[in-house]
């Protein structure tokens, strides 16, 4: 753990709770060319696992099928804290979570439908239920965590915070 974050880290349970309130993040996979590949994704957390959906083809899916190791990062920027009069006296008020683990692809259409409906409920609750015809062609996978870490910065009492 970073020395300056000793007082600003979350427990694994707090990190999962924070993740549940976030809706997008970056999924990092290991590219065939040896470079990390990061892609923005929407997600849902179910039973402590990060579920992601998308197209069946593409670089991130190809990468995860070849090497299931993944790192997922999500964050919530709350605002900017003014800690003094100079421009450099500004810091971000935030929560962030990192999930390291392995990707597992979901092939069962009933399980995929439950995950996709959870995503609809989270991101578009006023919409009609899932169109079940769209479930089979959709790629759904989860990151099974081996490590979950979270950290935060909260404004100090008396400092102003400008909206993000």
C-alpha positions in Angstrom: 0.0 0.0 0.0 1.2 3.5 -0.8 2.5 5.1 2.5 0.4 8.2 2.1 -2.8 6.2 1.7 -2.6 4.4 5.0 -5.5 6.4 6.4 -7.4 6.6 3.1 -7.8 2.9 2.1 -11.0 1.0 2.0 -11.6 -2.6 3.2 -12.5 -5.1 0.5 -16.1 -4.9 1.6 -16.1 -1.1 1.5 -14.5 -1.2 -2.0 -17.2 -3.6 -3.3 -19.9 -1.3 -1.8 -18.4 1.7 -3.5 -18.2 -0.2 -6.8 -21.9 -0.9 -6.6 -22.6 2.8 -6.8 -20.4 3.3 -9.9 -21.4 2.5 -13.4 -18.3 2.7 -15.7 -14.7 1.9 -15.5 -11.7 0.7 -17.4 -11.0 -2.9 -18.1 -7.3 -3.7 -18.7 -6.2 -6.9 -20.4 -2.9 -8.2 -21.7 -2.5 -7.5 -25.4 -1.0 -10.0 -27.8 1.7 -7.4 -28.6 2.7 -7.3 -25.0 1.2 -4.0 -24.2 -1.6 -3.5 -21.7 -5.0 -2.7 -23.3 -7.5 -0.6 -21.5 -11.1 -0.2 -22.6 -13.9 1.8 -21.1 -16.9 -0.4 -20.1 -20.2 -0.3 -18.2 -20.5 -2.9 -15.5 -22.6 -4.3 -12.7 -21.5 -5.9 -9.4 -23.3 -9.2 -8.5 -22.1 -11.2 -5.5 -18.8 -9.3 -5.4 -17.9 -10.0 -9.0 -17.7 -7.4 -11.8 -19.9 -8.3 -14.8 -19.3 -6.8 -18.2 -21.1 -7.1 -21.5 -20.4 -6.3 -25.1 -19.7 -7.6 -28.5 -18.4 -11.1 -29.0 -15.5 -9.9 -31.1 -12.8 -7.3 -30.4 -9.5 -6.8 -28.9 -10.5 -7.0 -25.2 -12.4 -10.2 -25.7 -9.6 -11.7 -27.8 -7.1 -10.7 -25.1 -9.2 -12.2 -22.3 -9.8 -15.5 -24.1 -6.0 -15.9 -24.6 -5.0 -14.6 -21.1 -7.9 -14.3 -18.6 -5.9 -12.2 -16.2 -7.5 -8.7 -15.9 -7.4 -5.5 -13.9 -10.5 -3.4 -13.6 -10.5 0.2 -12.3 -13.5 2.3 -11.5 -13.7 5.7 -9.8 -16.1 8.5 -8.7 -14.8 12.0 -8.9 -16.7 14.0 -6.3 -15.1 17.4 -6.8 -12.0 19.5 -6.3 -10.8 20.5 -2.9 -9.2 23.9 -2.5 -6.4 23.6 0.1 -4.9 27.0 -0.3 -4.8 30.1 -2.6 -2.3 28.8 -5.3 -3.4 26.7 -8.3 -1.3 23.8 -7.0 -3.3 23.9 -3.8 -6.1 21.8 -5.3 -6.7 18.1 -5.0 -9.4 15.7 -6.2 -12.0 14.4 -3.9 -12.7 10.8 -5.0 -13.3 7.2 -4.4 -11.5 4.5 -6.5 -11.5 0.8 -6.7 -9.1 -1.7 -8.4 -10.1 -5.3 -9.0 -7.5 -7.8 -10.1 -8.7 -11.2 -11.2 -9.5 -13.6 -14.0 -12.2 -13.3 -16.6 -14.8 -16.1 -16.9 -17.1 -16.0 -20.0 -20.8 -16.7 -19.3 -22.3 -19.1 -21.9 -25.6 -20.0 -20.3 -28.3 -17.7 -21.7 -30.4 -17.7 -18.5 -27.4 -16.5 -16.5 -26.6 -14.0 -19.2 -30.2 -12.7 -19.1 -30.0 -12.2 -15.3 -26.8 -10.2 -15.6 -28.0 -8.1 -18.5 -31.3 -7.4 -16.7 -29.2 -6.3 -13.6 -27.3 -3.9 -15.9 -30.6 -2.5 -17.3 -32.0 -2.1 -13.8 -28.8 -0.2 -12.7 -28.3 2.0 -15.7 -31.7 2.4 -17.3 -34.3 1.5 -14.7 -37.2 3.3 -16.5 -36.7 1.2 -19.6 -38.7 -1.9 -20.5 -37.3 -5.3 -19.5 -34.6 -7.1 -21.6 -35.4 -8.1 -25.1 -34.6 -11.8 -24.7 -33.7 -12.1 -28.5 -30.6 -10.0 -27.8 -29.3 -12.3 -25.1 -27.7 -15.1 -27.1 -25.5 -12.9 -29.4 -24.3 -10.8 -26.4 -20.9 -11.5 -24.8 -21.1 -11.5 -21.0 -18.2 -12.2 -18.7 -17.2 -11.6 -15.1 -14.0 -10.7 -13.4 -13.5 -13.2 -10.5 -11.5 -11.2 -8.0 -8.2 -12.3 -6.5 -7.6 -8.8 -5.0 -9.9 -5.8 -4.4 -8.5 -2.6 -3.2 -10.0 0.9 -2.8 -8.9 4.3 -1.7 -10.4 7.7 -1.3 -9.7 11.3 -0.5 -12.3 13.3 1.4 -12.1 17.0 1.8 -10.7 18.4 5.1 -13.1 20.2 7.3 -13.3 23.9 6.3 -12.0 23.5 2.8 -14.3 24.3 -0.1 -15.1 21.7 -2.7 -16.0 22.6 -6.3 -18.2 20.3 -8.3 -16.6 17.9 -10.7 
